[in-house]
């Protein structure tokens, strides 16, 4: 007995709607924050400009998602042509990189905001915030490297016709779970 195919439908429109609604709300909030800090209070800092750059990465994710939907992103693989599959895998690779950098910048922005708000007399707080910044940098770099070096040459990640040496998906899952486990260990030890 054969397994029936999933329905030939696209979730692309809902992906685009969710992406752009989220980006629009976040952009409005970032715009209000920067307007308040830069123009009303005349006190914009590195945390504000870092969140603006992070917002740029969110907009880039929206653009890539939109192009991805035009190329089959959001549809079941059974209904995609080989060139569409390559395009979807490439867009996924690009989105992973944009997401990793964007979330790193959001975390940096929050840490910079905390450093700005806490009086310098709280040295312990400063120390832990810098430890978090270093941890975020190391974990984001490790994540980027695991994304970018999953296949050598990198084109093997999205083009299965290229002979490439790739890390098995299970190993990438183990890397991701290890990173999550490190977070849980840190949170539990506090």
C-alpha positions in Angstrom: 0.0 0.0 0.0 1.5 3.3 -1.0 1.5 6.4 1.2 -0.9 9.1 -0.2 0.7 12.4 -1.3 0.2 15.4 0.8 -2.2 18.0 -0.6 -0.8 20.1 -3.5 -1.2 23.4 -1.7 1.1 26.3 -0.9 1.6 27.9 2.5 3.6 30.6 0.9 0.9 33.4 1.2 0.6 32.8 4.9 4.4 32.7 5.3 4.7 36.0 3.5 1.8 37.5 5.5 3.2 36.4 8.9 6.7 37.6 7.9 5.7 41.0 6.8 3.2 41.6 9.6 5.9 40.8 12.1 8.5 42.9 10.4 6.0 45.8 10.1 5.2 45.8 13.8 8.9 45.4 14.8 9.9 48.2 12.4 7.3 50.5 13.9 8.5 49.8 17.4 12.2 50.2 16.4 11.4 53.4 14.6 9.5 54.8 17.6 12.4 53.8 19.9 15.0 55.5 17.7 12.9 58.6 17.2 12.4 58.9 20.9 16.0 58.3 21.8 17.7 60.2 18.9 15.4 63.2 18.4 13.3 63.7 21.6 15.8 62.7 24.3 19.0 63.3 22.2 20.5 60.2 23.8 20.7 57.5 21.1 23.3 54.9 21.9 25.0 51.8 20.5 22.1 49.7 21.6 19.7 51.7 19.5 21.9 51.6 16.4 22.5 47.9 16.9 18.7 47.2 17.0 18.4 49.2 13.7 20.9 47.0 12.1 19.2 43.9 13.4 15.9 45.3 12.0 17.7 45.5 8.6 18.4 41.7 8.8 14.7 41.1 9.6 13.7 43.1 6.5 16.2 41.1 4.5 14.6 37.9 5.8 11.2 39.1 4.6 12.6 39.8 1.1 14.3 36.4 0.9 11.1 34.7 2.1 9.1 36.5 -0.5 11.5 35.5 -3.3 11.5 32.0 -1.8 7.7 31.7 -2.0 7.9 32.7 -5.7 10.3 29.7 -6.1 8.3 27.1 -4.3 9.0 27.9 -0.6 6.0 26.8 1.4 5.0 23.9 -0.9 5.4 20.2 -0.4 8.6 18.9 -2.0 6.7 16.3 -3.9 5.3 19.0 -6.1 8.5 21.0 -6.8 10.8 20.7 -9.8 14.5 20.1 -9.2 15.4 23.7 -9.9 12.7 24.8 -7.4 14.1 22.4 -4.8 17.6 23.9 -5.3 16.2 27.5 -5.0 14.2 26.6 -1.8 17.3 25.0 -0.2 19.4 28.1 -1.2 16.8 30.5 0.2 16.7 28.4 3.4 20.5 28.6 3.7 20.4 32.4 3.3 17.5 32.7 5.8 19.5 30.7 8.4 22.5 33.0 8.0 20.3 36.2 8.2 18.4 34.8 11.2 21.6 33.9 13.1 23.2 37.3 12.6 19.9 39.1 13.3 19.2 37.4 16.5 22.8 37.9 17.6 22.4 41.6 17.0 19.2 41.7 19.0 20.9 40.0 21.9 23.8 42.4 21.7 21.4 45.3 21.7 19.7 44.1 24.8 23.1 43.7 26.6 24.2 47.2 25.5 20.9 48.6 26.8 21.4 46.8 30.1 25.0 48.2 30.3 23.7 51.6 29.7 20.9 51.4 32.3 22.9 49.8 35.2 25.1 52.1 37.3 28.8 51.5 36.9 29.0 50.7 40.7 27.3 47.3 40.0 30.5 45.6 38.7 29.1 42.1 39.1 26.3 43.0 36.8 28.7 44.4 34.2 30.8 41.3 34.4 27.9 38.9 33.8 26.6 41.1 30.9 30.0 40.9 29.2 30.1 37.2 29.8 26.8 36.9 28.1 28.0 39.1 25.2 31.0 36.8 24.8 28.8 33.7 25.0 26.5 35.1 22.4 29.4 35.8 20.1 30.9 32.4 20.5 27.5 30.6 20.0 26.5 32.7 17.0 29.9 32.1 15.4 29.6 28.4 16.0 26.1 28.4 14.6 27.2 30.3 11.5 30.2 28.0 10.9 27.9 24.9 11.2 25.5 26.5 8.7 28.2 27.6 6.3 30.5 24.6 6.6 27.7 21.9 6.6 28.9 21.0 3.1 32.2 21.5 1.4 31.9 23.1 -1.2 29.0 25.2 0.2 26.9 24.8 -3.0 26.4 21.2 -2.0 24.0 22.4 0.7 21.4 23.4 -1.9 22.6 21.6 -5.0 22.5 17.8 -4.5 24.1 17.2 -7.9 27.4 18.6 -6.7 29.8 16.2 -5.1 30.2 17.6 -1.7 31.3 16.3 1.7 28.4 17.2 4.1 27.8 16.8 7.8 24.9 14.4 8.2 21.6 16.1 9.3 21.6 14.1 12.5 25.0 15.6 13.5 23.7 19.1 12.8 20.7 18.3 15.0 23.1 17.1 17.8 25.0 20.4 17.4 21.8 22.4 17.8 20.6 20.4 20.8 24.1 20.8 22.4 23.7 24.6 22.0 20.3 24.5 23.6 21.5 22.2 26.3 24.3 24.6 27.2 21.7 27.4 27.6 19.6 25.2 30.0 22.8 24.3 32.0 23.7 28.0 32.3 20.2 29.0 33.3 19.9 26.2 35.9 23.3 27.0 37.4 22.3 30.5 38.3 
